[in-house]
């Protein structure tokens, strides 16, 4: 006969006989789920010679600290978008009433979908629709939702651009606060790049008979390797027209090219105690009042002079730039001579030349963005859709830059972006996308207790 000793809470009941035997009564004050619990030990004696007192019949699953479970990882896309300032986004949506009358595909869903398209390298609405449809399980864990291409196109054409541009401005400002600089080190590079559009956008972006496009006007911080300002205009807008709308940081150093040749704007920078570094045109005369000594370690600097710009401009207009300026003439490796002008009369000539040389960093930034992000294929033809996509592209750049800085395993940003694109919907730690090589002492050729094979 099989004998069972059952211990349930404070009651111990001995059962003998068939399974239909009645179990002793239990304390009615003891309830399941309270302490002492009904779960306990079941001791089985003489059952196949197994002592079951070593096993818990009803383990407590609420405490998993000692369990060797697999740690949970969000998808790479979710880890990337966790860096978004969601509070700022919600405030912008409320201020602009972007979700008024929207029942399903909200503005936050539009942002996440466009970010997913940028990170994944998708080039059309059909690509986005198919990619989201095929990733049902991982789509949920990434915060994405399924959307039809018509719904996505309507949302991109109707949602206010101020939500996305405001979010970008907040992220750029936060990035600048993370990298506080001394006033003397605050350098700003100004330039623009043209982005071509097809003829379906000709009603608002027409530039010439066979060209439609927009201009992205950017103020770039070379120390942070990130833009601090963005404005999008039709391609026919002159660079200096957009520059006059840019905010001026007093005391900063502004470097720009001949597209911003305007004495009135230069005078505003000079009044704000900003240092400007740009080029003079070949036919611009300079009334020289002093010749400065040339540095002995730079053979490419031909002259260093202080003088005044012409008092009158075209149509006999008064020149507002009346303060003395400095001209540093530099010869490039190609033999071309540049006339670099600045309002800084004290800095070394080599420093002025190097500052203007740094202007090429913004050109490299433009090339990187056009190659790595999706601003060559647009998901809509309206001005609203194009502006939103450009803003989201730079938001993607900021997120990638922040994620890249937070890890140390991958040195280059381009390689990091490639790995993000490959693993965007995988559950992997974003800081360990690349395998870490095992670096340790070299293994011996053979053990000390083993015989080495010696070939004759």
TORLOVEX-376667 format. One record per residue (C-alpha): y, x, z; residue in three letters; residue number from 1. Coordinates in steps of 0.2 Angstrom, whole numbers, always signed. Each point is the difference from the previous one (the first is absolute). Last residue first. Layout:
TORLOVEX-376667
+-------+-------+-------+------+-----+
!     Y !     X !     Z ! type ! seq !
+-------+-------+-------+------+-----+
!     Y !     X !     Z !  Ala ! NUM !
...
+-------+-------+-------+------+-----+
END
This chain:
TORLOVEX-376667
+-------+-------+-------+------+-----+
!     Y !     X !     Z ! type ! seq !
+-------+-------+-------+------+-----+
!   +79 !  +315 !  -195 !  Unk ! 456 !
!    +5 !   -17 !    +7 !  Unk ! 455 !
!    +3 !    -1 !   +19 !  Unk ! 454 !
!    -3 !   -17 !    +7 !  Unk ! 453 !
!    +7 !    +0 !   +17 !  Unk ! 452 !
!   -12 !    -3 !   +15 !  Unk ! 451 !
!    +6 !   -13 !   +12 !  Unk ! 450 !
!    +5 !    +1 !   +18 !  Unk ! 449 !
!   +17 !    +7 !    -4 !  Unk ! 448 !
!    +3 !   -14 !   -12 !  Unk ! 447 !
!    +5 !    +3 !   -18 !  Unk ! 446 !
!   +16 !    +1 !   -11 !  Unk ! 445 !
!   +10 !    -4 !   +15 !  Unk ! 444 !
!   +11 !   -16 !    -1 !  Unk ! 443 !
!   +18 !    +3 !    -2 !  Unk ! 442 !
!   +11 !    -6 !   +14 !  Unk ! 441 !
!    +8 !   -17 !    -1 !  Unk ! 440 !
!   +10 !   -10 !   -12 !  Unk ! 439 !
!    -8 !   -17 !    -5 !  Unk ! 438 !
!   +10 !    -7 !   -14 !  Unk ! 437 !
!    +9 !   -17 !    +4 !  Unk ! 436 !
!    -4 !   -13 !   -12 !  Unk ! 435 !
!   +15 !    -9 !    -8 !  Unk ! 434 !
!    +5 !   -17 !    +5 !  Unk ! 433 !
!    +1 !    +4 !   +18 !  Unk ! 432 !
!   +17 !    -6 !    +6 !  Unk ! 431 !
!    -1 !   -17 !    -9 !  Unk ! 430 !
!   -16 !    -3 !   +10 !  Unk ! 429 !
!   -12 !    -9 !   -11 !  Unk ! 428 !
!    -5 !   -18 !    -3 !  Unk ! 427 !
!    +2 !    +0 !   -19 !  Unk ! 426 !
!   +12 !   -11 !   -10 !  Unk ! 425 !
!   +13 !   +14 !    -4 !  Unk ! 424 !
!   -13 !   +13 !    -1 !  Unk ! 423 !
!    +3 !    +7 !   -18 !  Unk ! 422 !
!   +18 !    -4 !    +0 !  Unk ! 421 !
!    +3 !    +8 !   +17 !  Unk ! 420 !
!   -10 !   +16 !    -6 !  Unk ! 419 !
!   +12 !    +1 !   -15 !  Unk ! 418 !
!   +15 !    -2 !   +11 !  Unk ! 417 !
!    -6 !   +14 !   +11 !  Unk ! 416 !
!    -2 !   +11 !   -15 !  Unk ! 415 !
!   +18 !    -3 !    -5 !  Unk ! 414 !
!    +7 !    +2 !   +17 !  Unk ! 413 !
!    -8 !   +18 !    +1 !  Unk ! 412 !
!    -6 !    +7 !   +17 !  Unk ! 411 !
!   -14 !   -11 !    +4 !  Unk ! 410 !
!    -8 !    +2 !   +17 !  Unk ! 409 !
!   +16 !    -1 !   +11 !  Unk ! 408 !
!    +3 !   -18 !    +2 !  Unk ! 407 !
!   +15 !   -10 !    +6 !  Unk ! 406 !
!   +11 !    +8 !   -14 !  Unk ! 405 !
!   -10 !    -8 !   -13 !  Unk ! 404 !
!    +0 !   -17 !    +7 !  Unk ! 403 !
!   +19 !    +1 !    +1 !  Unk ! 402 !
!    +2 !    +6 !   -18 !  Unk ! 401 !
!   -12 !   -13 !    -6 !  Unk ! 400 !
!    +9 !   -14 !    +9 !  Unk ! 399 !
!   +17 !    +6 !    -7 !  Unk ! 398 !
!    -7 !    +1 !   -18 !  Unk ! 397 !
!    -7 !   -18 !    +2 !  Unk ! 396 !
!   +17 !    -6 !    +5 !  Unk ! 395 !
!    +7 !    +9 !   -15 !  Unk ! 394 !
!   -12 !    -9 !   -12 !  Unk ! 393 !
!    +4 !   -17 !   +10 !  Unk ! 392 !
!   +18 !    +3 !    -5 !  Unk ! 391 !
!    -4 !    +3 !   -18 !  Unk ! 390 !
!   -11 !   -15 !    +0 !  Unk ! 389 !
!   +13 !   -12 !    +8 !  Unk ! 388 !
!   +13 !    +6 !   -13 !  Unk ! 387 !
!   -11 !    -3 !   -15 !  Unk ! 386 !
!    -5 !   -18 !    +7 !  Unk ! 385 !
!   +18 !    -5 !    +3 !  Unk ! 384 !
!    +6 !    +6 !   -17 !  Unk ! 383 !
!   -13 !   -10 !    -9 !  Unk ! 382 !
!   -14 !    +8 !   -10 !  Unk ! 381 !
!   -14 !    +0 !   +13 !  Unk ! 380 !
!   -15 !   +10 !    +5 !  Unk ! 379 !
!    +8 !   +17 !    -6 !  Unk ! 378 !
!    -9 !   +14 !    -7 !  Unk ! 377 !
!    +9 !   +17 !    +1 !  Unk ! 376 !
!    +5 !    -2 !   +18 !  Unk ! 375 !
!   -17 !    +1 !    +7 !  Unk ! 374 !
!    -1 !   +15 !   +11 !  Unk ! 373 !
!    -7 !   +18 !    -2 !  Unk ! 372 !
!    +8 !    +5 !   -16 !  Unk ! 371 !
!   +17 !    -8 !    +0 !  Unk ! 370 !
!    +2 !    +4 !   +19 !  Unk ! 369 !
!    -5 !   +18 !    -3 !  Unk ! 368 !
!   +12 !    +2 !   -15 !  Unk ! 367 !
!   +15 !    -8 !   +10 !  Unk ! 366 !
!    -4 !   +11 !   +15 !  Unk ! 365 !
!    +0 !   +16 !   -11 !  Unk ! 364 !
!   +17 !    -5 !    -7 !  Unk ! 363 !
!    +6 !    -2 !   +18 !  Unk ! 362 !
!    -6 !   +17 !    +4 !  Unk ! 361 !
!   +10 !    +7 !   -15 !  Unk ! 360 !
!   +16 !    -2 !   +10 !  Unk ! 359 !
!    -5 !   +14 !   +11 !  Unk ! 358 !
!    +7 !   +12 !   -13 !  Unk ! 357 !
!   +17 !    -7 !    +4 !  Unk ! 356 !
!    -2 !    +5 !   +18 !  Unk ! 355 !
!    -7 !   +17 !    -5 !  Unk ! 354 !
!   +16 !    +4 !    -9 !  Unk ! 353 !
!   +11 !    -5 !   +14 !  Unk ! 352 !
!   -10 !   +11 !   +12 !  Unk ! 351 !
!    +1 !   +15 !   -12 !  Unk ! 350 !
!   +19 !    -2 !    +0 !  Unk ! 349 !
!    +1 !    +1 !   +19 !  Unk ! 348 !
!    +8 !   -14 !    +9 !  Unk ! 347 !
!   +19 !    +0 !    +3 !  Unk ! 346 !
!    +9 !    -9 !   -13 !  Unk ! 345 !
!   -11 !   -16 !    +0 !  Unk ! 344 !
!    +8 !   -12 !   -12 !  Unk ! 343 !
!   -13 !    +4 !   -13 !  Unk ! 342 !
!    -1 !    +4 !   -18 !  Unk ! 341 !
!   -15 !    +7 !   -10 !  Unk ! 340 !
!    +4 !    +6 !   -18 !  Unk ! 339 !
!   -16 !    +3 !    -8 !  Unk ! 338 !
!    -4 !   +14 !   -12 !  Unk ! 337 !
!   -16 !    -1 !   -11 !  Unk ! 336 !
!    -9 !   +16 !    -3 !  Unk ! 335 !
!   -18 !    -8 !    +2 !  Unk ! 334 !
!    -2 !    +9 !   +17 !  Unk ! 333 !
!   +16 !   -10 !    +6 !  Unk ! 332 !
!   +17 !    +8 !    +1 !  Unk ! 331 !
!   +11 !    -6 !   +15 !  Unk ! 330 !
!   +19 !    -2 !    +1 !  Unk ! 329 !
!    +6 !    -6 !   +17 !  Unk ! 328 !
!   +16 !   -10 !    +0 !  Unk ! 327 !
!    +9 !    -5 !   +16 !  Unk ! 326 !
!   +12 !   -14 !    +3 !  Unk ! 325 !
!   +17 !    -2 !    +6 !  Unk ! 324 !
!    +6 !   -17 !    +6 !  Unk ! 323 !
!    +8 !   -12 !   -13 !  Unk ! 322 !
!   -14 !   -10 !    -5 !  Unk ! 321 !
!    +9 !   -17 !    -2 !  Unk ! 320 !
!    +5 !    +6 !   -18 !  Unk ! 319 !
!   +15 !   -11 !    -6 !  Unk ! 318 !
!    -3 !    -8 !   -17 !  Unk ! 317 !
!    +8 !    +6 !   -16 !  Unk ! 316 !
!   -12 !   -10 !   -11 !  Unk ! 315 !
!   -13 !   +12 !    +4 !  Unk ! 314 !
!    +2 !   +10 !   +16 !  Unk ! 313 !
!   +15 !    +9 !    +8 !  Unk ! 312 !
!    +1 !   +13 !   +14 !  Unk ! 311 !
!   -14 !   +10 !    -8 !  Unk ! 310 !
!   -12 !    +8 !   +13 !  Unk ! 309 !
!    +6 !   +13 !   +12 !  Unk ! 308 !
!    -7 !   +17 !    +3 !  Unk ! 307 !
!   -12 !   +11 !   +10 !  Unk ! 306 !
!   -11 !   +12 !   -10 !  Unk ! 305 !
!   -18 !    +7 !    +1 !  Unk ! 304 !
!    -6 !    +9 !   -16 !  Unk ! 303 !
!   -16 !    +5 !    -9 !  Unk ! 302 !
!   -14 !    -5 !   +13 !  Unk ! 301 !
!   -16 !    +5 !    -9 !  Unk ! 300 !
!    -1 !   +17 !    +8 !  Unk ! 299 !
!    -2 !    -6 !   +17 !  Unk ! 298 !
!    -2 !   +13 !   +14 !  Unk ! 297 !
!   +17 !    +8 !    -1 !  Unk ! 296 !
!    +9 !   -16 !    +4 !  Unk ! 295 !
!   +16 !    -2 !   -11 !  Unk ! 294 !
!   +17 !    +2 !    +8 !  Unk ! 293 !
!   +12 !   -14 !    -1 !  Unk ! 292 !
!   +14 !    -3 !   -13 !  Unk ! 291 !
!   +15 !   -10 !    +5 !  Unk ! 290 !
!   +13 !   -12 !    -7 !  Unk ! 289 !
!    -9 !    -6 !   -15 !  Unk ! 288 !
!    +7 !   -16 !    -9 !  Unk ! 287 !
!   -17 !    -7 !    -7 !  Unk ! 286 !
!    -1 !    -7 !   -17 !  Unk ! 285 !
!   -14 !   -13 !    -4 !  Unk ! 284 !
!    -6 !    +3 !   -18 !  Unk ! 283 !
!   -17 !    +6 !    +5 !  Unk ! 282 !
!    -3 !   -14 !   +12 !  Unk ! 281 !
!    -1 !    +4 !   +19 !  Unk ! 280 !
!   -16 !    -2 !    +9 !  Unk ! 279 !
!    -5 !    -7 !   +17 !  Unk ! 278 !
!    +0 !    +5 !   +19 !  Unk ! 277 !
!   +10 !   -12 !   +12 !  Unk ! 276 !
!    +2 !    +3 !   +18 !  Unk ! 275 !
!    +5 !   -15 !   +10 !  Unk ! 274 !
!   +15 !    -1 !   +12 !  Unk ! 273 !
!    +2 !   -19 !    -5 !  Unk ! 272 !
!   +16 !    +4 !    -9 !  Unk ! 271 !
!    -9 !   +12 !   -11 !  Unk ! 270 !
!   -13 !   -13 !    -4 !  Unk ! 269 !
!   +14 !   -12 !    -5 !  Unk ! 268 !
!    +8 !   +14 !   -10 !  Unk ! 267 !
!   -16 !    +2 !   -10 !  Unk ! 266 !
!    +0 !   -18 !    -4 !  Unk ! 265 !
!   +17 !    +1 !    -7 !  Unk ! 264 !
!    -3 !   +16 !   -10 !  Unk ! 263 !
!   -15 !    -9 !    -9 !  Unk ! 262 !
!   -14 !   +10 !    -8 !  Unk ! 261 !
!   -15 !    -8 !    +7 !  Unk ! 260 !
!   -11 !    +2 !   -15 !  Unk ! 259 !
!    +4 !   +18 !    +0 !  Unk ! 258 !
!   -13 !    +4 !   +14 !  Unk ! 257 !
!    -1 !    -3 !   +18 !  Unk ! 256 !
!    -1 !    +8 !   +17 !  Unk ! 255 !
!    +8 !    -8 !   +16 !  Unk ! 254 !
!    +1 !    +9 !   +16 !  Unk ! 253 !
!    +2 !   -11 !   +15 !  Unk ! 252 !
!   +15 !    +0 !   +12 !  Unk ! 251 !
!    +4 !   -19 !    -1 !  Unk ! 250 !
!   -15 !   -10 !    -8 !  Unk ! 249 !
!    +6 !   -10 !   -14 !  Unk ! 248 !
!    -8 !   -16 !    -5 !  Unk ! 247 !
!    -3 !    -3 !   -18 !  Unk ! 246 !
!   +10 !   -12 !   -10 !  Unk ! 245 !
!   +10 !   +13 !    -9 !  Unk ! 244 !
!   -16 !    +9 !    -5 !  Unk ! 243 !
!    -5 !   -16 !   -10 !  Unk ! 242 !
!   +16 !    +2 !   -11 !  Unk ! 241 !
!    -2 !   +19 !    -1 !  Unk ! 240 !
!   -17 !    -2 !    -8 !  Unk ! 239 !
!    +5 !   -12 !   -14 !  Unk ! 238 !
!    -9 !   -17 !    -1 !  Unk ! 237 !
!    -8 !    -2 !   -17 !  Unk ! 236 !
!   -17 !    +2 !    +7 !  Unk ! 235 !
!    +1 !   -16 !   +11 !  Unk ! 234 !
!    +2 !    +4 !   +18 !  Unk ! 233 !
!   -11 !    +4 !   +15 !  Unk ! 232 !
!    +7 !    +8 !   +16 !  Unk ! 231 !
!   -10 !   +11 !   +12 !  Unk ! 230 !
!    +5 !   +10 !   +15 !  Unk ! 229 !
!    -8 !   +12 !   +12 !  Unk ! 228 !
!   -13 !    +8 !   -12 !  Unk ! 227 !
!   -14 !   +11 !    +7 !  Unk ! 226 !
!    -4 !   +18 !    +1 !  Unk ! 225 !
!    +7 !    +0 !   +18 !  Unk ! 224 !
!    +9 !   +17 !    -3 !  Unk ! 223 !
!    +4 !    -5 !   -18 !  Unk ! 222 !
!    +9 !   -16 !    +5 !  Unk ! 221 !
!    +2 !   -11 !   -16 !  Unk ! 220 !
!   +13 !   -12 !    -5 !  Unk ! 219 !
!    -7 !   -10 !   -14 !  Unk ! 218 !
!    +7 !   -11 !   -15 !  Unk ! 217 !
!   -15 !    -8 !    -9 !  Unk ! 216 !
!    +6 !    -5 !   -17 !  Unk ! 215 !
!    -8 !   -15 !   -10 !  Unk ! 214 !
!    -7 !    -1 !   -17 !  Unk ! 213 !
!    +1 !    -7 !   -18 !  Unk ! 212 !
!    +0 !   +10 !   -15 !  Unk ! 211 !
!    -1 !    -3 !   -19 !  Unk ! 210 !
!   +17 !    -7 !    -4 !  Unk ! 209 !
!    +8 !    +8 !   +15 !  Unk ! 208 !
!    +2 !    -4 !   +19 !  Unk ! 207 !
!    -7 !   -18 !    +2 !  Unk ! 206 !
!    -6 !    -2 !   +18 !  Unk ! 205 !
!    +5 !   -19 !    +3 !  Unk ! 204 !
!    -5 !    -9 !   -15 !  Unk ! 203 !
!   -11 !   +14 !    -6 !  Unk ! 202 !
!   -13 !    -2 !   +13 !  Unk ! 201 !
!   -14 !    -5 !   -13 !  Unk ! 200 !
!    +5 !   +15 !   -10 !  Unk ! 199 !
!   -10 !   +12 !   +11 !  Unk ! 198 !
!    +7 !    +9 !   +15 !  Unk ! 197 !
!    +5 !   +19 !    +1 !  Unk ! 196 !
!    +4 !    +7 !   +17 !  Unk ! 195 !
!   +15 !   +12 !    +0 !  Unk ! 194 !
!    +3 !   +12 !   +14 !  Unk ! 193 !
!   +15 !    +3 !   +11 !  Unk ! 192 !
!    +7 !   +14 !   +10 !  Unk ! 191 !
!    +8 !    +4 !   +17 !  Unk ! 190 !
!    -7 !   +14 !   +11 !  Unk ! 189 !
!    +5 !    -1 !   +19 !  Unk ! 188 !
!    +1 !   +15 !   +12 !  Unk ! 187 !
!    +2 !    -2 !   +18 !  Unk ! 186 !
!    -3 !   +18 !    +7 !  Unk ! 185 !
!   +18 !    +2 !    +6 !  Unk ! 184 !
!    +0 !   -16 !    +9 !  Unk ! 183 !
!   -16 !    +5 !   +10 !  Unk ! 182 !
!   -15 !   -10 !    -5 !  Unk ! 181 !
!   -10 !   -14 !    +8 !  Unk ! 180 !
!   -17 !    -2 !    -8 !  Unk ! 179 !
!    -7 !   -16 !    +8 !  Unk ! 178 !
!   +17 !    -8 !    -2 !  Unk ! 177 !
!    -1 !    +3 !   -19 !  Unk ! 176 !
!   -17 !    -9 !    -1 !  Unk ! 175 !
!    +7 !   -15 !   +10 !  Unk ! 174 !
!   +14 !    -1 !   -12 !  Unk ! 173 !
!   -12 !    +1 !   -15 !  Unk ! 172 !
!   -11 !   -14 !    +8 !  Unk ! 171 !
!   +15 !   -11 !    +3 !  Unk ! 170 !
!    +7 !    +2 !   -18 !  Unk ! 169 !
!   -17 !    -4 !    -7 !  Unk ! 168 !
!    -1 !   -16 !   +10 !  Unk ! 167 !
!   +17 !    -5 !    -6 !  Unk ! 166 !
!    -4 !    +3 !   -18 !  Unk ! 165 !
!   -16 !   -10 !    +2 !  Unk ! 164 !
!    +7 !   -15 !    +9 !  Unk ! 163 !
!   +17 !    +1 !   -10 !  Unk ! 162 !
!   -10 !    -2 !   -17 !  Unk ! 161 !
!    -2 !   -19 !    +4 !  Unk ! 160 !
!   -17 !    -8 !    -5 !  Unk ! 159 !
!    +1 !    -8 !   -17 !  Unk ! 158 !
!    -7 !   +11 !   -14 !  Unk ! 157 !
!   -12 !    +9 !   +11 !  Unk ! 156 !
!    -7 !   -17 !    +7 !  Unk ! 155 !
!    -2 !    -7 !   -17 !  Unk ! 154 !
!    -9 !   +15 !    -7 !  Unk ! 153 !
!   -12 !    +0 !   +15 !  Unk ! 152 !
!    -4 !   -19 !    -1 !  Unk ! 151 !
!    -3 !    +2 !   -19 !  Unk ! 150 !
!   -12 !   +15 !    +4 !  Unk ! 149 !
!   -10 !   -10 !   +12 !  Unk ! 148 !
!    -1 !    +6 !   +18 !  Unk ! 147 !
!   -13 !    +5 !   +12 !  Unk ! 146 !
!    +6 !    +6 !   +17 !  Unk ! 145 !
!    +3 !   +17 !    +7 !  Unk ! 144 !
!    +1 !    +5 !   +19 !  Unk ! 143 !
!   -12 !   +15 !    -3 !  Unk ! 142 !
!   -14 !    -7 !   +10 !  Unk ! 141 !
!    +0 !   -16 !   -11 !  Unk ! 140 !
!    +1 !   +10 !   -16 !  Unk ! 139 !
!   -15 !   +10 !    +6 !  Unk ! 138 !
!   -11 !   -15 !    -1 !  Unk ! 137 !
!    +6 !    -8 !   -16 !  Unk ! 136 !
!    +3 !   +16 !   -10 !  Unk ! 135 !
!    -5 !    -6 !   -18 !  Unk ! 134 !
!   +14 !   -13 !    +0 !  Unk ! 133 !
!   +13 !   +12 !    +6 !  Unk ! 132 !
!    -4 !   +12 !   -14 !  Unk ! 131 !
!    -1 !   -14 !   -13 !  Unk ! 130 !
!   +17 !    -7 !    +4 !  Unk ! 129 !
!    +9 !   +17 !    +1 !  Unk ! 128 !
!    -7 !    +5 !   -16 !  Unk ! 127 !
!    +4 !   -16 !    -8 !  Unk ! 126 !
!   +18 !    +2 !    +6 !  Unk ! 125 !
!    +1 !   +17 !    -8 !  Unk ! 124 !
!    +1 !   +19 !    +3 !  Unk ! 123 !
!   -11 !    +2 !   +16 !  Unk ! 122 !
!    +2 !   +18 !    +7 !  Unk ! 121 !
!    -9 !    -4 !   +16 !  Unk ! 120 !
!   +15 !    +5 !   +11 !  Unk ! 119 !
!   +13 !   -10 !   -10 !  Unk ! 118 !
!   -11 !   -15 !    -3 !  Unk ! 117 !
!    -4 !    -1 !   +19 !  Unk ! 116 !
!   +19 !    +2 !    +4 !  Unk ! 115 !
!    +3 !   -15 !   -12 !  Unk ! 114 !
!   -13 !   -10 !    +9 !  Unk ! 113 !
!    +7 !    +4 !   +17 !  Unk ! 112 !
!   +18 !    -4 !    -5 !  Unk ! 111 !
!    -6 !   -17 !    -8 !  Unk ! 110 !
!   -10 !    -5 !   +15 !  Unk ! 109 !
!   +15 !    +4 !   +11 !  Unk ! 108 !
!   +11 !   -11 !   -11 !  Unk ! 107 !
!   -12 !   -15 !    +2 !  Unk ! 106 !
!   -14 !    -6 !   -12 !  Unk ! 105 !
!    -6 !   -16 !    +7 !  Unk ! 104 !
!   +13 !   -14 !    +4 !  Unk ! 103 !
!   +17 !    +7 !    -5 !  Unk ! 102 !
!   +14 !   -12 !    +2 !  Unk ! 101 !
!   +12 !   +12 !    +8 !  Unk ! 100 !
!   -10 !   +17 !    +1 !  Unk !  99 !
!   +15 !   +11 !    -5 !  Unk !  98 !
!   +12 !    -8 !   +12 !  Unk !  97 !
!   +11 !   +15 !    -2 !  Unk !  96 !
!    +3 !    +3 !   +19 !  Unk !  95 !
!   -17 !    -6 !    +5 !  Unk !  94 !
!    -9 !   +11 !   -13 !  Unk !  93 !
!   +11 !   +15 !    +5 !  Unk !  92 !
!    -4 !    -3 !   +19 !  Unk !  91 !
!   -19 !    +0 !    -4 !  Unk !  90 !
!    +2 !   +16 !   -10 !  Unk !  89 !
!    +9 !    +9 !   +14 !  Unk !  88 !
!   -13 !    -6 !   +12 !  Unk !  87 !
!   -14 !    +6 !   -11 !  Unk !  86 !
!    +7 !   +18 !    -1 !  Unk !  85 !
!   -14 !    +7 !   -12 !  Unk !  84 !
!   -11 !   +14 !    +7 !  Unk !  83 !
!   -15 !   -12 !    +2 !  Unk !  82 !
!    +0 !    -1 !   -19 !  Unk !  81 !
!    -9 !   +17 !    -2 !  Unk !  80 !
!   -13 !    -4 !   +13 !  Unk !  79 !
!    -3 !   -17 !    -9 !  Unk !  78 !
!    -2 !    +9 !   -16 !  Unk !  77 !
!   -12 !   +13 !    +7 !  Unk !  76 !
!   -11 !   -14 !    +6 !  Unk !  75 !
!    -1 !    -2 !   +19 !  Unk !  74 !
!   -13 !   +10 !    +9 !  Unk !  73 !
!   -11 !    -6 !   +15 !  Unk !  72 !
!   -10 !   +13 !    +9 !  Unk !  71 !
!   -19 !    -1 !    -2 !  Unk !  70 !
!    -8 !    -4 !   +16 !  Unk !  69 !
!    -8 !   +12 !   +13 !  Unk !  68 !
!    +1 !   -13 !   +15 !  Unk !  67 !
!    +6 !    +7 !   +16 !  Unk !  66 !
!   +17 !    -9 !    -1 !  Unk !  65 !
!    -8 !   -16 !    -7 !  Unk !  64 !
!    +4 !   -11 !   +16 !  Unk !  63 !
!    +0 !   -18 !    -6 !  Unk !  62 !
!   -18 !    +1 !    -6 !  Unk !  61 !
!    -8 !    -2 !   +17 !  Unk !  60 !
!   -19 !    +3 !    -3 !  Unk !  59 !
!   -12 !   -15 !    +2 !  Unk !  58 !
!   -18 !    +6 !    +2 !  Unk !  57 !
!    +4 !   +17 !    +7 !  Unk !  56 !
!   -14 !   +13 !    -3 !  Unk !  55 !
!    -7 !   +12 !   +13 !  Unk !  54 !
!    -9 !   -14 !   +10 !  Unk !  53 !
!   -10 !    -4 !   -15 !  Unk !  52 !
!   -14 !   +12 !    +6 !  Unk !  51 !
!   -13 !    -1 !   -15 !  Unk !  50 !
!   -18 !    +0 !    +4 !  Unk !  49 !
!    -4 !   -14 !   -12 !  Unk !  48 !
!    +7 !   -12 !   +12 !  Unk !  47 !
!    -6 !    +5 !   +17 !  Unk !  46 !
!   +17 !    -5 !    +8 !  Unk !  45 !
!   +15 !    -7 !    -9 !  Unk !  44 !
!   +16 !    +2 !    +9 !  Unk !  43 !
!   +14 !   -10 !    -7 !  Unk !  42 !
!   +17 !    +8 !    +5 !  Unk !  41 !
!   +16 !    -9 !    +1 !  Unk !  40 !
!   +11 !   -12 !   -10 !  Unk !  39 !
!    +5 !   -15 !   +11 !  Unk !  38 !
!   +15 !    +9 !    +5 !  Unk !  37 !
!    +6 !    +4 !   +18 !  Unk !  36 !
!   +14 !    -1 !    -5 !  Unk !  35 !
!    +5 !   -14 !   -12 !  Unk !  34 !
!    -6 !    -3 !   -18 !  Unk !  33 !
!   -13 !   -13 !    +5 !  Unk !  32 !
!    +4 !    -9 !   +16 !  Unk !  31 !
!    -7 !    +4 !   +18 !  Unk !  30 !
!    +5 !   -14 !   +12 !  Unk !  29 !
!   -17 !    -9 !    -4 !  Unk !  28 !
!   -10 !   +14 !    +8 !  Unk !  27 !
!   -16 !    +0 !   -11 !  Unk !  26 !
!   -16 !   -10 !    +2 !  Unk !  25 !
!   -17 !    +8 !    -3 !  Unk !  24 !
!    -7 !    +0 !   -17 !  Unk !  23 !
!   -13 !   -13 !    -5 !  Unk !  22 !
!   -15 !    +5 !    -8 !  Unk !  21 !
!    -1 !    -4 !   -19 !  Unk !  20 !
!    -3 !   +18 !    -5 !  Unk !  19 !
!   -18 !    +0 !    +8 !  Unk !  18 !
!    -4 !    +7 !   +17 !  Unk !  17 !
!   +11 !   +10 !   +12 !  Unk !  16 !
!   +18 !    +0 !    +2 !  Unk !  15 !
!    +9 !    +9 !   +14 !  Unk !  14 !
!   +19 !    -4 !    +2 !  Unk !  13 !
!   +13 !   +11 !    +6 !  Unk !  12 !
!   +17 !    -8 !    +3 !  Unk !  11 !
!   +17 !    +9 !    +3 !  Unk !  10 !
!    +4 !    +1 !   -18 !  Unk !   9 !
!   -16 !    -2 !   -11 !  Unk !   8 !
!   -14 !   +11 !    +5 !  Unk !   7 !
!   -17 !    -5 !    -9 !  Unk !   6 !
!   -16 !    +7 !    +6 !  Unk !   5 !
!   -13 !    -5 !   -13 !  Unk !   4 !
!   -19 !    +0 !    +3 !  Unk !   3 !
!   -13 !    -1 !   -15 !  Unk !   2 !
!   -17 !    -7 !    +5 !  Unk !   1 !
+-------+-------+-------+------+-----+
END
